[in-house]
Amino acid sequence: MSHLSLVISQNGLSSCPFSLEVFSSAQNQKLSDDGNSSLIDSHVALKNQNGCIKRSNNLLIALTGSPYFKGMPLSIEQVADKILNEFEAKGTETHAQIFAQILGTFSLAVISLDSFNCYLASDRTGVNRLFWHSNNKGDFAFSSSLKELALLCNKQNNISAQSLYNYMYFHMIPTPLCIYEDINKLKPGNALSLVKNEISLKPYWLPNFKESSDNNVDTLVDQLHEKLKNSIKGCIADETNYASFLSGGLDSSTVVGVASEISPQTVQSYSIGFDAKEYDETPFARVTANHFSSKLHEYFVTPEDVVAAVPEIAAAYDEPFGNSSAVPTYYCAKKAAENGIKLMLAGDGGDELFAGNTRYAEQRYYRYYLAIPKALRKGFFDHLINALPAGLPLATKAQNYIKQADIPLPDRLQIYNFLHRHDPLEIFDKDYLVSVNTELPLAILREQFATPTQASDLNRMLYLDWLFTLADNDLRKVTTMCELAGVKVAFPLLTDEIVDFSCGIPSDLKLKGGQLRYFFRYAMKEFLPKETLSKSKHGFGLPFGVWLKDYEPLRVLAHNSLEQLKKRQYFNPAFIDKVWQMHSDGHASYYGELIWVMMMLELWLQKHTGN
């Protein structure tokens, strides 16, 4: 028998404001006496935080976010009722099929109060998340807050050696592991079932990459524009006090443009600038704002801002997080909050749905070589190219090309990863490294890449990025920084309708002849400014490596952080010294990024482990 208790987060801005705990206990019978009534009494408190808890007969549901059923504009309480009705009518063994009907952003738990079986799910793109823990005593706990779950399970000081290595590999900690030992993330679009103390994980939803070329391209363009309007209308809902992030790129410009098209009011937009030309995108943001008559608010981030905000930013994340664009994201959201904005629209997702990242096009160049019969490649071309005199620039390029071509996807996407260009024994303490599986990061990538059925290599790379670039990185960056700044955020390019639509665009139309986002650019050619359409991908970068050389307080913060990190026995101290020296010797950008990642790790550890 099991006991169920409920903890409600006091932070009303949390995207997943509930946490529940299920574990073996001799006190389980209390639930049917006074325990259950306390759960139902908590309904009002949770409702105010965009969630609800309900009971129907022997089933209990906790639901949060903005879920809905196709064609049914229901309140969250009505959605919860429908889910319970589906479970009662069809049985708990059909939980995956029931979850597959739910759209929108959500995290949920359904618990059988007689058997104490438990069923968890979070939304398809990972806007909302769930974390879970189990042990060999039969205990099971889960929460939408990693911090709360670590406290509940007394894991807050149990740092996972493997996850720390994964952090250095990815600059964040990818699903399914967490920074704490024995706590896992539930993968987006997946369901967890706990039945008779046995845990099972499986997808309740997978993308259907239809690859159909039957539709007329112009028809698809019309459909995209209509779906974008519906998506932004749904994200805004009844909120009139909203604004949009605006970098001046395709995605943020599209969001501002469509919002301006459907809104009776002037759309507010917010952009970040830098006193560093190669990082500053405000000229492109101004072009978009002028084109759509949006009122643009600009804020120029300074090195002083970085020093002031970095410790707070590092502490705000549930796990170490090394994406430096969190800083401009925070100041952009902060400026909006100070102006009374309640909701920000973010343009994340377009590159990962419609093939806008350079690495997608780069993989096409290997196809020509791999199309040559293997026997001919190995017996003639490889031998010929490797026999070229060493030191010739073209020979070196050709030899590197065939070496890289022989690396299969998705491994080939990581050939420039720092941990593949340096021996781990050079970077890490040898005793620490004994406890780590250095092959695990690639194993996680391979599993995600292989998951879609009947998908092209391009669509597999997109699906890979839905987890690693979006759910575990960009969405965490934006949601956490907006929460810290005091505003809500929505992602109109990642609604189920847009995601499903993108899956039906043929691969050779998403990426045509090496042209990134061919279809999307074609669809927007009469809508967006020409300067926006021709702009190269940039994003909210941060000139940290440059500022680190020139601004002494930032150097002091970074240097002190790395000196403290040396004492933790994770890294080889000589390597940290080398990184610092290499940055000073002229490799400001490359080694500046590594210094940032290690600095943020140390600042996070100081805040969350108390030492």
Secondary structure, 3 states (H helix, E strand, C coil): CEEEEEECCCCCCCCCCCEEEEEECCCHHHHHCCHHHHHHHCHHHHHCCCEEEEEECCEEEEEEEEEEECCECCCHHHHHHHHHHHHHHHCHHHHHHHHCCEEEEEEEEEEECCCCCEEEEECCCCCCCCEEEECCCCCEEEECCHHHHHHHCCCCCCECHHHHHHHHHHCCCCCCECCECCEEECCCCEEEEEECCEEEEEECCCCCCCCCCCCCHHHHHHHHHHHHHHHHHHHHCCCCCEEEECCCCHHHHHHHHHHHHHCCCCCEEEEEECCCCCCCCHHHHHHHHHHCCCEEEEEECCHHHHHHHHHHHHHHCCCCCCCCCHHHHHHHHHHHHHCCCCEEECCCCHHHHHCCCHHHHHCHHHHHHHCCCHHHHHHHHHHHHHCCCCCCHHHHHHHHHHHHHCCCCCHHHHCCCHHHHCCHHHHECHHHHHCCCCCHHHHHHHHHHHCCCCCCHHHHHHHHHHHHHHHHHHHHHHHHHHHHHCCEEECHHHCHHHHHHHHCCCHHHHCECCECCHHHHHHCCCCCCHHHHHCCCCCCCCCHHHHHHHCHHHHHHHHHHHHHHHCCCCECHHHHHHHHHHHHCCCHHHHHHHHHHHHHHHHHHHHHHCC
